[in-house]
Amino acid sequence: MKINEALFAGSSTRISERPKQAFPEFAFIGRSNVGKSSLINMLCGNRKLAMTSSKPGKTQLVNHFLINRKWYLVDLPGYGYAKMSKSGQQKLARIIRNYISLSPDLVMLFVLIDSRHDIGKIDMDFLIELGQNRIPFAIVFTKGDKSGSNALAMQIEKNKEQILEYWEELPPLFVSSAETGMGKEEILDYIESVLNKLNNN
């Protein structure tokens, strides 16, 4: 799949404020500073589409982008930003849960995890919660250009083993780099395959 058009369709804090025109939604989420906005911009070929910042916690709204006038790419706030106030963290958690649990058009949630590290407790707790609530998800290991190929492969295998401690089979997995474009074709082709299945049902 090639993204020819990505239009900002609106920001919201609750489901009732979503864009009125319904399309399948593919949402992206991860810990603050995992490279979410950079990945979204890379997928869309537009460096200025999603707001990027070296300061974590920049995205505090649910942002919808209409892709090729066929589906929404949804940029969700990051979770686990320790320097935010407790009330601020709780507010973001409510916004995230409200969208994930109530959006009738959410097809797939891409959870972004830094490829250089083990899956942390915050990330694993989040994945387990998704499993318990039967939210379909895929994992994108970001910053795949930051390690050598051997170190990257070893870390990904280690992370797969972590996941298999809780699940009988692995969810869809991707390795990406916003710098090099790694993973772009794989992620977009996967989204296209999911859309094709939806259209054939």
C-alpha positions as CSV (number, residue, x, y, z in Angstrom):
1,M,0.0,0.0,0.0
2,K,1.1,3.5,-0.7
3,I,-0.3,6.5,1.2
4,N,-1.1,9.2,-1.3
5,E,-3.1,11.4,1.0
6,A,-3.2,12.0,4.7
7,L,-5.6,14.6,6.0
8,F,-5.9,15.7,9.6
9,A,-9.5,14.9,10.5
10,G,-9.8,16.2,14.1
11,S,-8.7,15.8,17.7
12,S,-10.8,14.5,20.6
13,T,-10.7,13.5,24.2
14,R,-13.8,11.3,24.1
15,I,-15.6,9.0,21.7
16,S,-18.5,11.4,21.0
17,E,-16.0,13.9,19.6
18,R,-14.6,11.6,16.9
19,P,-14.9,12.5,13.2
20,K,-18.5,11.8,12.2
21,Q,-17.6,10.0,9.0
22,A,-16.9,6.4,9.9
23,F,-13.9,4.4,8.5
24,P,-11.8,1.6,9.8
25,E,-9.4,2.9,12.5
26,F,-5.8,1.7,13.0
27,A,-4.4,3.3,16.1
28,F,-0.8,3.8,17.3
29,I,0.2,4.0,21.0
30,G,3.3,3.5,23.1
31,R,5.3,4.8,26.0
32,S,6.2,8.5,25.8
33,N,9.3,9.1,23.6
34,V,9.1,5.7,21.9
35,G,9.1,7.4,18.5
36,K,5.4,7.2,17.8
37,S,4.9,10.5,15.9
38,S,8.1,10.0,13.9
39,L,6.8,6.5,12.9
40,I,3.5,8.0,11.8
41,N,5.2,10.7,9.8
42,M,7.4,8.1,8.2
43,L,4.5,5.9,7.2
44,C,2.7,8.8,5.7
45,G,5.7,10.3,4.0
46,N,5.1,13.6,5.7
47,R,7.6,14.8,8.4
48,K,5.1,17.4,9.7
49,L,1.9,15.4,9.9
50,A,2.1,14.3,13.6
51,M,3.8,16.6,16.0
52,T,7.2,15.3,17.1
53,S,9.1,16.5,20.1
54,S,12.2,15.6,22.1
55,K,10.0,16.3,25.2
56,P,7.8,13.3,26.1
57,G,4.1,13.6,26.6
58,K,3.5,16.0,23.7
59,T,0.5,14.1,22.3
60,Q,-2.4,14.6,24.8
61,L,-5.4,14.2,22.4
62,V,-6.7,11.4,20.2
63,N,-5.8,12.6,16.7
64,H,-7.5,11.2,13.6
65,F,-5.8,11.3,10.2
66,L,-7.9,10.2,7.1
67,I,-5.7,8.1,4.9
68,N,-6.4,7.8,1.1
69,R,-10.1,8.7,2.1
70,K,-10.4,5.0,3.1
71,W,-9.2,4.6,6.7
72,Y,-8.1,6.5,9.8
73,L,-4.7,6.4,11.3
74,V,-5.2,7.3,14.9
75,D,-2.4,8.9,17.0
76,L,-3.1,8.2,20.7
77,P,-1.4,9.8,23.7
78,G,1.6,8.1,25.1
79,Y,1.5,6.3,28.4
80,G,3.9,5.9,31.3
81,Y,5.3,9.4,31.4
82,A,6.5,9.6,35.0
83,K,7.3,13.4,35.0
84,M,3.6,14.3,34.4
85,S,1.5,15.0,37.5
86,K,-0.6,12.2,38.9
87,S,-3.8,13.9,37.8
88,G,-2.4,14.5,34.3
89,Q,-1.4,10.8,34.0
90,Q,-4.9,9.8,35.1
91,K,-6.5,12.1,32.6
92,L,-4.5,10.7,29.8
93,A,-5.3,7.1,30.9
94,R,-9.0,7.9,30.8
95,I,-8.7,9.4,27.3
96,I,-6.8,6.3,26.1
97,R,-9.2,3.8,27.7
98,N,-12.2,5.7,26.5
99,Y,-11.1,5.4,22.9
100,I,-9.7,1.8,23.0
101,S,-12.7,0.4,24.8
102,L,-15.5,2.4,23.1
103,S,-14.5,3.0,19.5
104,P,-16.7,0.8,17.3
105,D,-14.3,1.2,14.3
106,L,-11.0,0.3,16.0
107,V,-9.6,-2.5,13.9
108,M,-6.1,-2.8,15.2
109,L,-4.0,-1.2,17.8
110,F,-0.2,-0.9,17.1
111,V,1.7,-0.9,20.3
112,L,5.2,0.6,19.9
113,I,8.1,-0.7,22.0
114,D,11.7,0.4,21.9
115,S,13.7,-2.4,20.1
116,R,16.8,-1.8,22.2
117,H,15.3,-2.9,25.5
118,D,13.4,-5.7,27.2
119,I,9.7,-5.2,27.3
120,G,9.1,-3.2,30.5
121,K,6.5,-3.9,33.1
122,I,4.4,-0.9,32.0
123,D,4.3,-2.1,28.4
124,M,3.6,-5.7,29.4
125,D,0.8,-4.7,31.8
126,F,-0.7,-2.7,28.9
127,L,-0.5,-5.7,26.5
128,I,-2.0,-8.0,29.1
129,E,-4.9,-5.5,29.6
130,L,-5.5,-5.5,25.9
131,G,-5.5,-9.3,25.8
132,Q,-8.0,-9.4,28.7
133,N,-10.3,-7.0,26.9
134,R,-9.9,-8.8,23.6
135,I,-8.5,-5.7,21.8
136,P,-6.6,-6.8,18.7
137,F,-3.1,-5.6,18.7
138,A,0.2,-5.8,16.8
139,I,3.6,-4.8,18.1
140,V,6.0,-2.4,16.4
141,F,9.6,-2.5,17.7
142,T,10.9,1.1,17.0
143,K,14.4,2.6,16.5
144,G,15.6,-0.5,14.7
145,D,18.5,1.4,13.3
146,K,20.0,2.2,16.7
147,S,21.5,-1.3,17.3
148,G,23.7,-3.5,15.1
149,S,21.8,-6.2,13.2
150,N,23.0,-9.0,15.5
151,A,22.2,-7.1,18.7
152,L,18.8,-6.2,17.3
153,A,17.9,-9.8,16.3
154,M,18.9,-11.1,19.7
155,Q,16.8,-8.5,21.5
156,I,13.8,-9.1,19.3
157,E,14.1,-12.9,20.1
158,K,14.3,-12.1,23.8
159,N,11.2,-10.0,23.6
160,K,9.3,-12.7,21.7
161,E,10.1,-15.1,24.5
162,Q,8.8,-12.5,27.0
163,I,5.5,-12.3,25.1
164,L,5.2,-16.1,24.8
165,E,5.2,-16.3,28.6
166,Y,1.7,-14.8,28.5
167,W,0.3,-15.8,25.0
168,E,0.2,-19.1,23.2
169,E,1.1,-17.4,19.9
170,L,2.8,-14.2,18.9
171,P,0.8,-11.2,17.7
172,P,1.9,-9.6,14.4
173,L,5.4,-8.1,14.9
174,F,7.2,-5.4,13.0
175,V,10.6,-3.8,13.4
176,S,10.8,-0.1,12.2
177,S,13.0,2.9,11.9
178,A,11.7,6.3,11.3
179,E,15.2,7.3,10.2
180,T,15.7,4.6,7.5
181,G,12.2,3.7,6.6
182,M,12.6,0.2,7.9
183,G,9.3,-1.6,8.4
184,K,7.2,0.9,6.3
185,E,6.2,-1.4,3.5
186,E,5.6,-4.3,5.9
187,I,3.3,-2.3,8.2
188,L,1.4,-0.7,5.3
189,D,1.0,-4.0,3.5
190,Y,-0.3,-5.5,6.7
191,I,-2.9,-2.7,7.1
192,E,-3.9,-3.3,3.5
193,S,-4.4,-7.0,4.1
194,V,-6.6,-6.3,7.1
195,L,-8.7,-3.8,5.1
196,N,-9.0,-6.3,2.3
197,K,-10.4,-8.9,4.7
198,L,-12.8,-6.4,6.1
199,N,-14.1,-5.6,2.6
200,N,-14.5,-9.2,1.7
201,N,-16.6,-10.0,4.8
